């Protein structure tokens, strides 16, 4: 099995590649990125990252070969392609500010990938995530089940880690569900959150739980504020978990950004919902019961995604 990671000269993409290599589930991982000019010198970040990772294989004990390139021909026959390419967030910048720049990048990357791997599954990580997943879908010509966005796994991981910290318990024992757009309008669902099967609402009072939910919504911004750039360890690990589920046909239930066709009353829009992920991408979209408050929050999140989509379409029309 073969995996391609685009944008792998950067932190998120290289983390995806190394995480997958260490799991040793693919024969080869192709790290793709553009060359960089600094003064009069030319550098090849994806080639350097791939070589560095391969040189760690005797230490980490993996056989998966990591190969860096600037040529999309090297990606031919990839089972899964991960798109992390794009401009990262800077302090004071929202995910939506990235719309115009990253739409052009994701569009171009997608066309190159599908040209060489027409039967691939695409996992999108670039921001703003919901719209970039749609951009990739439109430019790929693939069925919507083969183009999926990474958001909910990262968001629930943050949510679960904060709960584990509050309760001083292992994050391994926490299960959670989160829906909606990737950003401040995401919809964590405490009613569907458990700690070793115990509803979290029995273990944490409502005020503290509300604070954890708000911290989760702003989790990406918290990292940007601390480092001056976007996170990469958790996003990279989340994308790698999705790739593993697809390659190994695990039928994992994950919150992912998926094209809705009537589910939850939404049509023709990529939104975060629980899906069954395995061979070929999304096998099923799961519809869970939502109470009136949860449905209202989801509707609000959907409206936000629609507004960003509208901005994208306006940019597309003007260009």
Secondary structure, DSSP 4 states (H G I P E B T S, - for coil): -EEEEETTTSHHHHHHHHHHHHHT--SEEEEE---EEETTEEE-HHHHHHHHHHHTHHHHT---EEEEES-GGGGTT-SEEEE--SPPP-TT--GGGGHHHHHHHHHHHHHHHHHH-TT-EEEE-PSSHHHHHHHHHHHH---GGGEEE--HHHHHHHHHHHHHHHHT--GGGEE--EEB-SSTT-EE-GGG-EETTEEGGGTS-HHHHHHHHHHHHTHHHHHHHHHSS---HHHHHHHHHHHHHHHTT--EEEEEEEEEESGGG-EEEEEEEEEEEETTEEEEE------HHHHHHHHHHHHHHHHHHHHHHHHHHH-
